[in-house]
Each structure stands twice: as C-alpha cells, then as structure tokens.
Amino acid sequence: MKLLEERIKQDGRVIGTEVLKVDNFLNHQVDPALMEAMGQEFARLFKDEKIDRILTVESSGIAPAVFTALALNVPMVFARKKQSLTLTDDNYVADVYSFTKQETNHIIVDKRFIQAGERILLIDDFLANGQAVQGMLEIAKAAQAEVVGAGIVIEKTFQKGRALLNEQGLKVESLARIQAFEDGKVIFAEA
C-alpha cells in the first residue's frame, strides 16, 4: 500500500536494526484518514472470506481493526492485556510475548464476544515474531471459531513471524513489508 509506505518514509523513525517507531500516525497519535484507507484495503483483500467478526489485540491494533470492521460491516473485538473489574471469569486467555516491550502479557477476550463457528479476521499493527497473531489464533481455537486470515499493517520480513504463520496455513496480507533497516532508513520488500 503506497500510501502507508510513504507515511512510513515521512514519519516513521528507525531505532537500531529491528524497531520502527510509528507513533506519529498509528500507535500513539492516530491518523483517521490513513486508518480508513487501510480498513478499506483490508476489506478489499479479504472480501470473499464471509467474515463475521474482527479480532485484534489492544492497543495499537484497535484503530485499523475498527476501520476494517466498519468497511466490512461486522463487529470488532479486541483482546485486553490486563484483567479489569468489568471482566468476568468466563474468558478466553492466551499468553503473548511483546518483542518491543520485552514482556509477556495475558490477552483476554470475554467468551460472549466470539462464538463457535464464526469466521474471524485477525488484524494487527506489526508482524515481527508472530506472537500476537499466535495468541489470537489460540483464542479463536478455544472458541471453536475459524480464522480466515490475518491482516497486518506493517510486516518485518526479516523476522520469523510470516514463516510461523505460513507453517500453519494462515492467509496473511500485509499492507507494508519491510525487508531491513539500513542507516536509519526503511528498506521495503519487493511485492
């Protein structure tokens, strides 16, 4: 998605050789026009999948997931990273390791919000090592829902996430694919 690649070039900040900071438009400050365009693109990429619900993980996946759900006219649910007083004990839970934060979180979805037999599309902000998507897959499996694919905003092709998901036969569509970070610049993978 050229619009997203241009925004990454303009506002993304490379930190070291593995981290891209996109807090200007995706995961701190959110550009709603860009999110809308991404939601439309995910809807186009998965239009034939008969999706019942979108699933993401808080917090950076929420904006693109909401706009995808809007474009597909389906509900969106996000897995919470922290237990709260409003969550009952009737939940699906999976552990997810965050590469960026260097910590493991329990992600939690109330069982009322994913039903057996539903066709679920996963949306996530980054695909690096595949841990967030793996956690959402575990939740969908526990719910006896069918995951029809994963929409990824930014994929780092130099990390193992895609290979992990390919091994499981999951359809993955990424809007921007990064091959490397060199001298503080983003090198995009060829389509």
TISEBA-732009 format. One line per 2 residues: their letters; for each residue x, y, z of C-alpha. Coordinates in steps of 0.25 Angstrom, whole numbers, plus 5000, padded with zeros to 4 digits. Each point is the difference from the previous one (the first is absolute). Layout:
BEGIN
A	X:Y:Z ~ ...
! end
This chain:
BEGIN
MK	5000:5000:5000 ~ 5008:5012:4995
LL	4992:5010:5009 ~ 5005:4993:5012
EE	5014:4998:4995 ~ 5001:5015:4997
RI	4995:5003:5014 ~ 5010:4990:5006
KQ	5011:5007:4992 ~ 4995:5014:5004
DG	4997:4998:5015 ~ 5006:4986:5004
RV	5012:5000:5009 ~ 5010:4989:4999
IG	5006:4996:5014 ~ 5012:4990:4998
TE	4999:4989:4991 ~ 4986:4994:5004
VL	4991:5011:5005 ~ 4991:5009:4992
KV	4993:5011:5008 ~ 4987:5005:4993
DN	4994:5007:5012 ~ 4997:5012:4991
FL	4989:4993:4992 ~ 4997:4986:5006
NH	5003:4997:5014 ~ 5000:5013:5009
QV	4994:5010:4991 ~ 4990:4994:4989
DP	4998:5005:4986 ~ 4985:4997:4998
AL	5001:5003:4985 ~ 5011:4990:4999
ME	4993:4990:5009 ~ 4988:5001:4991
AM	5008:4997:4987 ~ 5006:4988:5007
GQ	4987:4995:5004 ~ 4995:5001:4986
EF	5012:4993:4995 ~ 4999:4988:5010
AR	4985:4999:4996 ~ 5004:4999:4986
LF	5010:4990:5002 ~ 4991:4991:5009
KD	4987:5003:4993 ~ 4997:4986:4996
EK	5002:4993:5014 ~ 4986:5003:5005
ID	5005:5006:5013 ~ 4992:5000:5013
RI	5009:5008:5009 ~ 5013:5007:5001
LT	5010:4996:5011 ~ 5012:5008:5005
VE	5009:5003:5012 ~ 5000:5013:5007
SS	5004:5010:4998 ~ 5007:5003:4987
GI	4992:4991:4992 ~ 4986:5006:5004
AP	5000:5012:4990 ~ 5003:4992:4988
AV	4991:4989:5005 ~ 4988:5009:5002
FT	5001:5006:4986 ~ 5001:4986:4994
AL	4988:4996:5008 ~ 4993:5013:4995
AL	5003:4997:4986 ~ 4995:4985:5001
NV	4988:5004:5008 ~ 5004:4990:5011
PM	5003:5001:5015 ~ 5014:5002:5006
VF	5005:4994:5013 ~ 5014:5003:5006
AR	5007:4991:5009 ~ 5004:5007:5013
KK	5013:5000:5006 ~ 4996:5002:5014
QS	4989:4994:5009 ~ 4990:5010:5005
LT	4988:5000:5009 ~ 4991:5000:4989
LT	5005:4987:4994 ~ 4994:4987:5006
DD	5007:4987:5002 ~ 4993:4995:4987
NY	5012:5004:4990 ~ 5009:4994:4990
VA	5014:5003:5004 ~ 5014:4998:4992
DV	5014:5005:5003 ~ 5007:5009:4991
YS	5014:5005:5000 ~ 5003:5014:4996
FT	5013:5002:4993 ~ 4999:5015:5001
KQ	4997:5000:5015 ~ 5008:4988:5003
ET	4988:4994:5009 ~ 4990:4989:4999
NH	4985:5005:5001 ~ 4988:4991:5002
II	4990:5004:4990 ~ 4985:4999:5004
VD	4987:4999:4992 ~ 4987:4999:5006
KR	4993:4987:4995 ~ 4988:5007:4997
FI	5007:5007:4988 ~ 5005:4989:4992
QA	4991:4988:4996 ~ 5002:4986:4995
GE	4999:4999:4985 ~ 5003:5015:4998
RI	5010:5004:4989 ~ 5010:5009:5006
LL	5010:5010:4993 ~ 5012:5004:5009
ID	5006:5014:4999 ~ 5013:5004:5006
DF	5009:5012:4999 ~ 5013:4993:4998
LA	5004:4986:4996 ~ 5014:4997:5006
NG	5001:4987:5007 ~ 4986:4997:4999
QA	4997:4999:5014 ~ 4987:5009:5001
VQ	4994:4993:4988 ~ 5003:4986:5006
GM	4993:5004:5013 ~ 4988:5005:4992
LE	5000:4986:4993 ~ 5000:4993:5013
IA	4988:5008:5005 ~ 4993:4997:4987
KA	5003:4986:5001 ~ 4995:4999:5015
AQ	4987:5007:4995 ~ 4999:4990:4988
AE	5000:5011:4991 ~ 5006:5000:4986
VV	5011:5010:4997 ~ 4999:5003:4985
GA	5013:5009:5000 ~ 5009:5011:5006
GI	5001:5014:4995 ~ 5013:5006:5004
VI	5003:5015:4999 ~ 5015:4999:5000
EK	5008:4987:4999 ~ 5014:4999:5003
TF	5004:4989:4990 ~ 5014:4998:5006
QK	4994:4994:5013 ~ 4993:4987:5001
GR	4985:5003:5001 ~ 4996:4998:4986
AL	5007:4986:5000 ~ 4993:4996:5013
LN	4986:5004:4994 ~ 5003:4994:4986
EQ	5003:4986:5007 ~ 4986:5001:5006
GL	4994:5002:4986 ~ 4995:5014:5004
KV	4997:5010:4989 ~ 5008:5013:5004
ES	4998:5013:4993 ~ 5010:5011:5003
LA	4998:5015:4996 ~ 5015:5003:5001
RI	5011:4990:5000 ~ 5014:5004:5006
QA	5012:4993:4995 ~ 5010:5007:5009
FE	5004:5013:5007 ~ 5013:5005:4995
DG	5007:5013:5005 ~ 4987:5005:5006
KV	4992:4998:4988 ~ 4989:4990:4996
IF	5002:4990:4989 ~ 4987:4995:4995
AE	4999:4985:4995 ~ 4996:4999:4985
A	4986:4996:4998
! end
